[in-house]
Amino acid sequence: MSSSPEVLRLEQLKKSYNIGQPNEIEVLHGIDFTIQRHDFAALIGPSGSGKSTLLNILGLLDQPTSGEIYLLGQPTSQMDDQERTRLRGQSIGFVFQFHHLIQAFSVLENVLMPLMLVHGRPNQQAIERAHYLLEAVGLKDFAKRKASQLSGGQQQRVAIARGLITQPALLLADEPTGNLDSQTASEVFELFREVNAQHECAVLLVTHDPRLSATCDRTINLVDGRIESDTLTTKALD
């Protein structure tokens, strides 16, 4: 893992759809910003502002039309799919609004899945970390249950543990607490804070909830495909 404080850097990032056609549309118009290891940031903006498009590009799930995205100092625009997949698996954790668990697998297997895809059979250290994360999200007694036996909120908590299992340099979370009750949401938020502080994992939360964004250290506001503001909270400036 790179020792640089910079995790992610975007330079003049643009994204268009239907390129070369009469209905071509540009949805991201030259995005520039940097995410550092200590950052605990919220990405906000109205529906249709381009948040989901930007999130997919940040996670190397989609490619920009032009511009460059650097992940841990590595330019990614010229990487092939295999290189991008490898870098994404090593460096980025995802928590999506929809949990995408494998229903026939156990809770423990779902949490371990990102490691199993890369390394095969997990070692004891990985299994112990998975149990630690399940305890942190309040599911320590659910490890052997099938994902299909859990409620929606419980499945979301499993997805959060899965997103953290690789000890990523960057955690991308799309409305991560949207399906959780307020108590669990608060506990999950504190887990993100712990990971950010103790493991130098940069956190970027995409949220519509102004209460959630207000508790982050930094708020990036995307409007009509452009960064309208990028501000630190008073707490972060102290």
C-alpha positions in Angstrom: 0.0 0.0 0.0 1.3 3.4 -0.9 2.5 5.6 2.0 1.4 8.8 0.3 -1.4 10.7 2.1 -3.3 10.9 -1.2 -5.7 8.0 -1.9 -7.6 9.4 -4.9 -7.2 12.2 -7.3 -9.5 13.3 -10.1 -8.3 15.6 -12.9 -10.7 17.1 -15.3 -13.0 14.0 -15.2 -15.8 14.0 -17.8 -18.4 11.5 -18.6 -20.7 11.4 -21.6 -23.3 8.9 -22.8 -24.5 8.2 -26.4 -21.2 9.5 -27.8 -21.4 10.6 -31.4 -25.2 10.4 -31.5 -27.7 13.2 -31.8 -28.7 12.6 -28.2 -25.2 12.6 -26.8 -25.2 14.1 -23.3 -22.3 15.0 -20.9 -23.2 14.3 -17.3 -19.9 15.1 -15.6 -18.2 18.3 -16.7 -14.6 18.3 -15.6 -14.5 17.1 -12.0 -11.4 17.9 -9.9 -10.8 16.8 -6.3 -8.5 14.8 -4.1 -9.3 12.4 -1.3 -6.6 12.0 1.4 -6.2 9.0 3.8 -7.6 11.0 6.8 -10.7 12.2 4.9 -14.2 11.4 6.1 -16.3 13.0 3.5 -19.8 13.1 2.2 -20.8 13.4 -1.5 -24.2 15.1 -1.7 -26.3 16.6 -4.4 -29.9 16.5 -5.8 -31.2 13.6 -7.8 -29.8 13.7 -11.3 -26.7 15.6 -10.3 -24.4 12.7 -11.4 -23.6 11.2 -8.0 -24.1 7.6 -9.0 -22.2 8.1 -12.2 -19.3 9.6 -10.3 -19.4 6.9 -7.7 -19.1 4.2 -10.3 -16.1 5.9 -11.8 -14.4 6.4 -8.5 -14.8 2.7 -7.8 -13.3 1.8 -11.2 -16.6 0.2 -12.2 -16.9 2.5 -15.1 -14.5 4.7 -17.1 -14.6 8.4 -17.7 -14.9 9.7 -21.3 -11.9 11.9 -20.6 -9.7 13.1 -17.7 -7.7 10.9 -15.3 -8.4 9.2 -12.0 -5.4 8.3 -9.9 -5.8 5.6 -7.2 -2.9 5.4 -4.7 -0.9 7.4 -7.2 -1.6 5.1 -10.2 -3.2 6.5 -13.3 -6.1 4.2 -14.2 -7.4 5.4 -17.6 -5.1 3.2 -19.7 -5.4 0.1 -17.5 -7.1 -3.0 -18.9 -10.0 -4.7 -17.2 -7.8 -7.1 -15.4 -5.5 -4.4 -14.0 -8.5 -2.3 -12.9 -10.2 -5.3 -11.2 -7.0 -6.2 -9.3 -6.4 -2.6 -8.1 -10.1 -2.2 -7.2 -10.1 -5.5 -5.2 -6.9 -4.5 -3.3 -7.7 -0.9 -2.6 -11.5 -0.1 -2.5 -14.2 -1.3 -0.2 -17.9 -0.9 -1.4 -21.1 -0.6 0.5 -24.0 -0.2 -1.9 -27.5 0.9 -1.1 -28.6 -2.6 -2.2 -26.6 -5.2 -0.4 -26.1 -7.8 -3.3 -25.4 -10.7 -0.9 -25.3 -14.3 -2.2 -28.4 -15.6 -0.6 -27.4 -19.3 -0.5 -24.1 -18.5 1.3 -23.6 -18.0 5.0 -23.2 -14.6 6.6 -19.5 -15.4 7.2 -18.9 -16.5 3.6 -20.5 -13.4 2.3 -18.2 -11.2 4.4 -15.2 -13.2 3.3 -16.1 -13.2 -0.4 -13.9 -10.3 -1.5 -10.9 -12.1 0.0 -11.9 -15.5 -1.4 -12.2 -14.1 -4.9 -8.5 -13.0 -4.7 -6.9 -15.6 -2.4 -9.1 -18.6 -2.4 -9.6 -20.3 0.9 -9.4 -17.7 3.7 -6.8 -18.1 6.4 -7.4 -17.9 10.1 -6.5 -14.3 10.4 -9.1 -13.4 7.7 -11.8 -15.5 9.5 -11.0 -13.7 12.8 -11.3 -10.3 11.1 -14.6 -11.3 9.6 -15.9 -12.3 13.1 -14.6 -9.0 14.5 -16.5 -7.0 11.8 -19.7 -9.0 12.4 -19.5 -8.3 16.1 -18.9 -4.6 15.2 -22.2 -4.5 13.2 -24.1 -6.4 15.8 -24.3 -9.8 14.1 -21.7 -11.9 15.9 -24.2 -14.7 16.5 -25.4 -14.8 12.9 -22.2 -16.0 11.2 -23.5 -19.4 10.2 -26.9 -18.3 9.1 -27.8 -18.1 5.4 -28.1 -14.6 4.1 -31.6 -15.4 3.0 -32.6 -15.9 6.6 -31.8 -12.2 7.5 -33.9 -9.1 7.4 -33.1 -6.4 4.9 -31.4 -4.3 7.6 -29.3 -7.2 8.8 -28.3 -8.0 5.3 -27.1 -4.4 4.9 -25.0 -4.8 8.0 -23.4 -7.9 6.5 -22.6 -5.8 3.4 -20.9 -3.2 5.5 -18.7 -5.8 7.1 -17.9 -7.3 3.7 -16.9 -3.8 2.4 -14.4 -3.5 5.3 -12.9 -7.0 5.2 -10.0 -6.2 2.8 -8.9 -3.2 5.0 -9.2 -1.0 2.0 -7.5 2.4 1.5 -10.8 3.8 0.3 -14.4 3.0 1.4 -17.1 4.1 -1.0 -20.6 3.9 0.7 -23.8 4.7 -1.2 -26.6 5.5 1.3 -25.1 3.0 3.7 -27.5 3.6 6.5 -30.6 4.1 4.4 -32.2 0.7 5.4 -31.2 0.8 9.0 -32.9 2.0 12.2 -31.5 5.0 13.8 -29.6 3.1 16.6 -28.0 0.7 14.1 -27.2 3.5 11.7 -25.4 5.4 14.5 -23.4 2.3 15.4 -22.4 1.7 11.7 -21.4 5.3 11.4 -19.1 4.9 14.5 -17.6 1.8 12.9 -16.7 3.9 9.8 -15.2 6.5 12.0 -13.1 3.8 13.8 -11.9 2.4 10.5 -11.0 5.9 9.2 -9.1 6.8 12.3 -7.3 3.5 13.1 -6.6 2.1 9.7 -6.1 5.3 7.6 -9.0 4.3 5.4 -10.5 7.3 3.6 -14.3 7.2 3.7 -16.6 8.8 1.1 -20.3 8.5 1.8 -22.9 9.3 -0.8 -26.0 10.4 1.0 -29.3 12.4 0.6 -29.4 12.8 4.4 -28.3 16.3 5.5 -28.0 15.0 9.1 -25.5 12.4 8.0 -23.5 14.7 5.8 -23.3 17.3 8.6 -21.5 14.8 10.8 -18.8 14.2 8.2 -15.6 16.3 8.2 -16.0 17.4 4.6 -18.9 17.8 2.2 -18.5 17.7 -1.5 -21.7 19.1 -3.2 -22.3 17.9 -6.8 -24.8 19.9 -8.8 -25.5 19.4 -12.5 -22.3 17.4 -13.0 -20.1 20.0 -11.4 -18.6 20.5 -8.0 -20.5 23.4 -6.6 -18.7 23.4 -3.2 -16.2 21.4 -1.3 -16.1 22.4 2.3 -14.7 21.3 5.7 -16.9 21.3 8.7 -16.0 23.5 11.7 -15.0 20.3 13.6 -12.6 19.3 10.9 -10.9 22.7 11.0 -10.3 22.5 14.7 
